[in-house]
């Protein structure tokens, strides 16, 4: 089960890291009249890069854990589509 949760979490983390790099490169130095230094933008990007994989893992873990704890809540087969 751990592998089934870690694979999507790793893919999500890689996509988020790529978007963080893109945002870091495209973020202007002044936003709303406030100067934002490059060091501040890098610090925010690195902080988000550390926190987002944990958030991804928890967001994937909760519904899967609920399905294991309460298996009657999960509908499989033709009943899942409402047929």
One Martini backbone bead per residue (centre of mass of N, CA, C, O) as a GRO file, in nm:
protein
   83
    1UNK     BB    1   0.056   0.065  -0.018
    2UNK     BB    2   0.290   0.263  -0.009
    3UNK     BB    3   0.352   0.262  -0.318
    4UNK     BB    4   0.063   0.372  -0.403
    5UNK     BB    5   0.129   0.655  -0.258
    6UNK     BB    6   0.423   0.743  -0.345
    7UNK     BB    7   0.396   0.779  -0.649
    8UNK     BB    8   0.193   1.021  -0.660
    9UNK     BB    9   0.356   1.200  -0.466
   10UNK     BB   10   0.610   1.222  -0.646
   11UNK     BB   11   0.471   1.347  -0.891
   12UNK     BB   12   0.356   1.595  -0.747
   13UNK     BB   13   0.626   1.704  -0.642
   14UNK     BB   14   0.761   1.745  -0.917
   15UNK     BB   15   0.551   1.943  -1.028
   16UNK     BB   16   0.578   2.152  -0.799
   17UNK     BB   17   0.879   2.212  -0.838
   18UNK     BB   18   0.854   2.314  -1.126
   19UNK     BB   19   0.657   2.546  -1.052
   20UNK     BB   20   0.847   2.688  -0.852
   21UNK     BB   21   1.068   2.755  -1.053
   22UNK     BB   22   0.887   2.917  -1.242
   23UNK     BB   23   0.797   3.125  -1.029
   24UNK     BB   24   1.081   3.226  -0.957
   25UNK     BB   25   1.148   3.331  -1.249
   26UNK     BB   26   0.859   3.507  -1.292
   27UNK     BB   27   0.892   3.675  -1.050
   28UNK     BB   28   0.876   3.974  -0.945
   29UNK     BB   29   1.046   4.222  -0.760
   30UNK     BB   30   0.761   4.373  -0.771
   31UNK     BB   31   0.468   4.383  -0.548
   32UNK     BB   32   0.260   4.630  -0.497
   33UNK     BB   33   0.527   4.818  -0.432
   34UNK     BB   34   0.696   4.574  -0.326
   35UNK     BB   35   0.999   4.465  -0.240
   36UNK     BB   36   1.150   4.155  -0.357
   37UNK     BB   37   1.383   3.952  -0.288
   38UNK     BB   38   1.561   3.684  -0.391
   39UNK     BB   39   1.599   3.553  -0.112
   40UNK     BB   40   1.297   3.543  -0.040
   41UNK     BB   41   1.203   3.371  -0.281
   42UNK     BB   42   1.385   3.129  -0.219
   43UNK     BB   43   1.281   3.071   0.067
   44UNK     BB   44   0.989   3.012  -0.015
   45UNK     BB   45   1.049   2.785  -0.219
   46UNK     BB   46   1.198   2.593  -0.018
   47UNK     BB   47   0.969   2.569   0.184
   48UNK     BB   48   0.762   2.452  -0.016
   49UNK     BB   49   0.941   2.206  -0.103
   50UNK     BB   50   0.918   2.074   0.190
   51UNK     BB   51   0.597   2.075   0.242
   52UNK     BB   52   0.437   1.958  -0.009
   53UNK     BB   53   0.498   1.649   0.015
   54UNK     BB   54   0.348   1.619   0.285
   55UNK     BB   55   0.071   1.710   0.184
   56UNK     BB   56   0.040   1.496  -0.033
   57UNK     BB   57   0.058   1.246   0.148
   58UNK     BB   58  -0.185   1.316   0.329
   59UNK     BB   59  -0.398   1.350   0.097
   60UNK     BB   60  -0.361   1.040   0.014
   61UNK     BB   61  -0.394   0.887   0.290
   62UNK     BB   62  -0.679   0.943   0.398
   63UNK     BB   63  -0.867   0.799   0.186
   64UNK     BB   64  -0.718   0.522   0.203
   65UNK     BB   65  -0.760   0.474   0.506
   66UNK     BB   66  -1.068   0.487   0.499
   67UNK     BB   67  -1.099   0.238   0.308
   68UNK     BB   68  -0.967   0.037   0.517
   69UNK     BB   69  -1.149   0.095   0.769
   70UNK     BB   70  -1.414   0.147   0.557
   71UNK     BB   71  -1.513  -0.073   0.319
   72UNK     BB   72  -1.827  -0.011   0.284
   73UNK     BB   73  -1.784   0.280   0.141
   74UNK     BB   74  -1.678   0.114  -0.097
   75UNK     BB   75  -1.746   0.100  -0.444
   76UNK     BB   76  -1.757  -0.168  -0.668
   77UNK     BB   77  -1.794  -0.174  -0.991
   78UNK     BB   78  -2.114  -0.123  -1.116
   79UNK     BB   79  -2.199   0.050  -0.856
   80UNK     BB   80  -2.011   0.302  -0.893
   81UNK     BB   81  -2.177   0.413  -1.160
   82UNK     BB   82  -2.498   0.359  -1.113
   83UNK     BB   83  -2.626   0.077  -1.254
   0.00000   0.00000   0.00000
